[in-house]
Amino acid sequence: MAPDRSAGLAESVRALTAGEVTSRELVERALARVEAARPTVNAFRRVRAEAALAEADAADAELAAGGRRPLLGVPLAVKDDMDVAGEPTAFGCPGEFPPVTADGEAVRRLRAAGAVVIGKTNTCELGQWPFTEGPAFGATRNPWHHGHTPGGSSGGSAAAVAAGLVPAALGSDGAGSVRIPAAWTHLIGIKPQRGRISTWPRPESFQGITVNGTLARTVADAALLLDAASGNHDGDLHRPAPLSVSDAVDRDPGRLRIALSLKPPFTALPARLDPAVRAKVVALAERLAGLGHTVEEAEPSYGRIGLTFLPRATAGIAEHVREVPFPELLDRRTVDTARLGRLLGGAPLRAARRAEATLQRRVGALFDTYDVLLAPTTAAPPPRIGSMLGLSGFGTDRAMIAACPYAWPWNILGWPGVNVPAGFVGEGLPVGAQLLGPADSEPLLVSLAAQLEADLRWHEQWPSFETVADSPAAQASSARTL
């Protein structure tokens, strides 16, 4: 018998509206799946079982009374760097954190759309690394191969969606932290324009390089969640003009000029594109050409963009470390990074922020000739669990850059990017490619991603149930939901 997996986001909304299922049924099934997969996938830091069921009952009453909202009654998850009223926001850190009193703006908007937030997903300590492990919660594992990481830092959200525990989830992306786990778990991951989804109660996150984004199995679901979560708080520093991304899903993108970039941007340490990953990205480029687009190899003029990333990223870590209730429990690498962030938080940080406009003009010159940039999302398939956990700070940096040198420039620029699945390599490990555009180009990127999805049908592939819940305890728990 096939395992119980979540229906897609749009399909869940349709079924609820049609009265084919209740919100309580969907939430109960999601909670059972989360519990069944806890011994293996381990995607959640916090589960709001009692509160979520009460919210589901309220949604059912509203539906019965004819109420209609975009996500009314659908169970979702959010990353544990987002505030959910009544829950702690530990952001991957060990120790006890006090519960917050109010929802962050992105969560508030999901609730306003009618969604039921069933829990908060695991993330590495302060979102620094492309793996989701740590002493605070153990290891979150890749549903496609639980010996490997789902990536990070939104690894819990990606694992929850890829395993079918929830239909979609919010994550955040400061150096690829939505796109990298999306690539490594065969998902759509949208990193939107800076400010598209509010980061409030922070006016901006990590000196403007981190944005909130969406993870889902289909382009339509990722776009639907993006539209529901989008919007600003009065205190936000970045407030792009509103737009609807879902409207672009069924829109023909037209014949586009696409630049294929395979060279890693500026890195201080060695980075090499794995030949198997390269072959998958090139095959995707060939498929785009087969759909009528013009695809040519061309490289953006990144220059020394990496020199502006370090002050912003480390200053952001320093800001978060000041708020941690038990700093003595933090990873030594976190403490060292925060120290560096305090050193770079003056003139170097101001210079890095000033350089952004120049970098936007320099890199943006590519879009005078091309409409979209296609690049690998990562240079390698997902690493094994534990392979980065015990490294020194330098060793971690070296391993991160070797595996993930491609995603972070778009965080400096603040522009949108969409990870799309590119296939599988080695022992069935997912990899992805990025569709990247200039400011406010989410509709174009989404329409192109949807065209690819209609052609390649990647959303029809699931990890085997055995890799999602293969322990006896997990299987016994899962059997109750079939």
N, C-alpha and C positions, 0 to 999 in steps of 0.2 A: 504494500500500500504506500502511496506517495506521502511524504511527510507534510505536515501542516506548515505552510509558509504564508507570509503575508501577501495579500493581493497588492497590486500597485496602488499608488496614492490616488490617481484619478479614478481607477476602478473601484477603490474603497468608497470614495465620495459618491460615485454613481450608485453603488449597491445600497448605501445608506439612504440616499435620497429616494430610491425606488422601494425602500422598505424590505429589501431582500435579506438584510442582516441588521442587527442592532449594534450600536456603539459598544454596549457592554460585552456583546459576544466578541467583537473585534479586540477589545482591550483584554478580556480574559484570555483569548488565544495568544495575544502578544506576550502577556505576562508568563503564560505557560512555556512559550518558546524561549523566552529569556532565561527562565529557571532551568529548562532542559539543557540549554547550551552553556550554562555557567561553568561546568567542569572543563569544557574544551575551549570555546570561543572567548568566554569571560569578557563580554563587551561593556558591561555596565558597572559604574562606580556606585550609583544610587538608583534604586527602583522605588517608584511611588505607587505601590500596589493599591493601598487603601484609598489614597487621594484620587488616583486615576480612575478607579471604579466609580467613585462618587461623581466625578466629572463626566464619566460616560453615561451614568444614569441621567444627569442633568441634560446632556446632549440628546439623549433619547426622548426626553420629555419635550425638548424644543423641536426636534424633528417631527414628533407626533402632532405638535401644534402647528405644523406647517413652516417652521423656521428654516431658513436656508442661509448658510454661510459657506465660504469657499472650502473649508476643511472640517466642517461640523461633524464631530464624533470620531475623527480618524486618530489612531494612536501614532505618535511620533516620538523621537528621541532628540536630545540636544547634548552637545559636548559639555563636559564639566569645567569649562571656563566661562559658562553663561549662567547668570543668576536666575534661579527659580525660587520663588517665594517659599519660605519654610524649609529650604534645603541648604546645606553648606555648599560653597564653591571652592573645592580644594585644588582644582587645576593640577591634578596629578601628584600633589605633594602629600607626604605622610603627616600624621598628627590629626588632632580633632580641630575642625573649623566650625565656627558658629554658623547657625542658619541665617540666611539673609532675609530681609523683611519684605523685599519687593522684587518682582520680575525685572530682568533686564528688558530693554526696549524690544529686542528681537523676539524674546519669549512672549512679551506682552502682545505683540502683533500676532504671533501664532495663536495665542489664546483668543484674541479678538476674532480671528478667522474660524474659531471653533475647535481647534485641535486639542487633543488630550496628550499631554506630555507624560509619558509613562516612566521616564527616568533620564539619568544623566550618564553619558558614556565616558569610558576611560580615555585618558590622554597622558602622555609622558609628562614629567615634571616641568611645569610652566611652558609646555608646548615646544621644547627646544629641539627635539630629535626626531628622526624619521622611523622611530619604533615606538611601541606603546607597551612599555614594561616598567616596573619599579617596585620597590618594597611596599609602597602604599596599597597595591592591589594585585600584584603578581604580574602575569603576562597575558596580554590580549593576543589571541592567535588568529591566523588567517583562515577563514572558512574554506578556502580552496586547498590548503595544505597546512595543518595546524603545527607543523614543525617550523613554520616561517611566520614572520611578523606581517600584519596587515599594513604596516607603515605607520606614520605618525605625522603630525601629532594628533590628527583626528582619527586615529586608528580604531577607537571604540565605535564611533559613529559608522565608519566604513564597514567594520566587521558586522555590526548589527544589521545593516542593510543587506550586505552580501549574503549573510546567512539566512535572510528572510525573517528576521525577528521583528522588524518594523519596515514599513514601505519606504521610508525616507527619513533623513536626519539632518540636523544642522551640524556643521563643523566650523572651524576657523582656519585661515590660511595666512601665515606670516612669512613662509619661505617655500610654499608648496604644500602646506599641511592639510589642505583638502584634496588637491590634485594628486599628490603622491600616494596616499592611501586609496584614492579612487583607482589609480592606475594599477596598484598591486592587489586590488580586490575585484577588478572587472566591473567598475561602476562609472556612471557619469558623475563628475565632480565639477561644480561651477564655482570658480572664484570670481565674484562680481567686481564691478567698479568700486573703488574705495568710497565708502559712505553709502553704498546702495542699501545694505542692511546695517542698521545702527549697531554700534558697539557700546552704547550707553548702558551702564553708568560711567563708562569712560568716554570722554569726548572724542578720543581716537585711541587705538590700541597699538602698543609697541612703536611709538613714534610714527604712527601712520602706515606701517608696513603690513599690519595684520588686519584682515577683513573677515567677516562672517560669510560662509557660503553653504552650499547644499550638496548633498550626496543622495543619489537615487539610482535605480536600475535602468530607468529610461530618461530620455531627454525631456519628455513631456512632464514627468513627475518632478524632476529636478527644477524645471522652469516654474511649475505650479507652486512648489514650496518657496522658490525665490520670490515670486510675486507676493505670496502671503506674508513673508517675513520682511519684505522691503519697506523702507520708510525711515523717517528720521525723528529724533528727539530734538527739542529746541536747543539742547546743549551740544549737539554734534558739531564737530569742526568741519566735517566734509559732508556736503549735502547736494549730490548730483540731482539733476532734474528727473522727476519720476518717468518711468517708462514701463510698458508691459512686455515681459519676456515670453509669456505663454502664447501671445498672439503670433509669435514668430515660428512656433513649432511646425505649423502646417504651411508655412510660407516657402515658396521656391526661392532659394538663395540667389538664383541666376547663375550666370557663368562667371566664376571668380578667378582672380589672379592670386595664386597661392605660392608663397615662398617656403621652400623646405630648408630648414636650418638643422644641421646635424653636428655642428661644432659647439662644444661647451662654451658658455660665456667665460669671461675672465675669472680664473680661480687661482688662488695662491698655492694650491696643492694639486697634484696630478689628478686628472679625470679622463677616463677613456670610455667611449661608448661600446658596450658589449655587442659583439657582432650579431648575436641572436636578436637582441633588442633592435639594433639598427635595421635588420632585415624586416622586422615587423612594421617599423615606422615607414620604411621605404615602400613596403607592400600597401600600406594605407595611402601613401601619396599616389601610388599607381592606381589605386581604386578611385581616388578623387579625380584623377585624370580621366579615368574611364567614365566618370559621371559627367564629363564635359568641361571640367575646370582646367585652366592652364597652371601647371605645377613646374616650378623651376627652383633649382638650388640657389639660395641667396642667404647671406648672413647679415643680421643687424649689426650696426656699428655700436657695440656695447662699450668700447673703451675700457676704462678702469672702474666700471660700475660697482665692482665688489668693494672698493674702498669706502663707498658710501653706505654699504649695508651694515658693516660691523658696528659703527657707533650707534645706529638706530636700534639694531637688535639687542645689543648688550645693555644699552640704556634702558630698554624696555624690561629686560630681565631684572635690572637693579630696582626699577620701580616696583615690580611685583614682589621681589624679595623683601622689601621694606614692609610689606603688608602681611607677610606670612606669620602666623602666631607662634610657630616653633621653628625658627630658622636653623637651630642646631641639628634638626633632623634632615636637612636638605642634603642632596648629593653634593660631593665635593666639587664636581664640575659646575654645578649651579652657583655655588659660593664664589668660585674663581671667576665665572662669567660676570656675576654681579659686581665684583670688585673692578673688573676691566670696564664695565659699563659706567661705574662712577668716575673712573679716570677719563673716559671719553665723553662724558656727559656735558662738557662745556663747549669750548671752541670747536673740537672735532665734530660734535653732534650738530652744532649750528652750521658748519660748513657742509656737512652731509645733507642737511635739509635744504640748504640753498642750491645745492647741485642738482636737485631733482628736476627743475624746469629745463636746465641745459640737457640733461639726459633724455628727457621726454622729447625734446626737439631732435636730438641726435638719433635716438632709436626710432623715433616717429618718422624720420625721413624714409624709412623702408616702405611706409604706407602711402607714399606718393606714387609708388610703382605697383605695390601689391595690396590686396584687400585683407588677407589673412596670413598669419605666420603659422606653419606647422613645424613642431619640434618634438623630440622625445620628452616625455614627462620625467623619466628617470634614465640613468645610464645603465642600470642593472635590474634584474628581477629582485623580488623581495628577499632580504637576508634571512638567515636562520634566527630563530628565537635565541636570545642571549648573546649573539655575536658582537653586539655593541655595548652590552650592559655594563661590563666591568672594565671598559677601556679608560685610559687617561683622557684628560681634556684634549690634548693634541691628537691622540689616537682616535678619539671620537670625531673630531673635526676632519681628520684625514679620511675616515670611513664614510662620513656623511657626504663629503664633497665627491668622493669616488662614486658613490651610489646615486647621488641626487644633485648634480651640478646645473640642472636646466631650469628649475622652476622659479627661483628667487628673484631674478631681475624684474619680473612683472609685479612683484610686491613693492619694489622701489618705485616703479613707474605709476603704480596705483591702477593699472588697467585690467580689463577682464581677460579671463582664460577659462577654457573648458577642457577637462580631461575626457577623452573618449577611449574605450577599450581598443587595444591593438592586437589582441590575441594572447597566446600562451607560449612559453618557452620552457626548455628543460623538462622537469618533472611535472608539467602542468601548472606553471606559475604564471599568473596574469601580469601583463605589462600594458602601458598606455602611451598615448600621444596627446600633446596639447594643441588645441586650436587657440591662437592668441591674436588679439586685436588691439586697436587704439582705444582711446577713451570712449566709454559709453557704447561699445560695440557688442554688448550682450545679445541683442536680437539677431545680428548677423551670424555670430558664432553659434547660437542655438539653432538657427535655421539650417546651417551647414551640418552641425552635429546630427540633427534629426534626419537630414537627407542620407547621411552615412548609415545611421541606425536602420532606416527603412531598407537599405540595401544589404547590410551585413547581418542584421537581426541578432546582434550580440546579447540582447536582453533575454533571449530564449534559453541561454545557457545558465545553469545553476551549479554550484558546488555539490558534490555528492553528499547525501545526508550523513554518511559515516564520518566525514571530516568536520561536519558541524556538531554532531553529538554522538561520539562513538564510544563513550564510556558506558558501562552497564547502568549506572545511575541516570545518566543523561537519556539513554534509550528508554528506560522505564518511565521517566518523567514525560518524555515526548509521546510515548504510546497513549498516554491519557488524553492527548490533544488531537489524535488522528480521527 
